[in-house]
């Protein structure tokens, strides 16, 4: 899921919203990233 991490950094909040629904564990990871 490295691609998701990179996309999350680029999109930021845009990815944080859908990701939080799919995997709540990724939500804090995006905030840190």
Beta strands, then each sheet from edge to edge (+ up, - down):
end
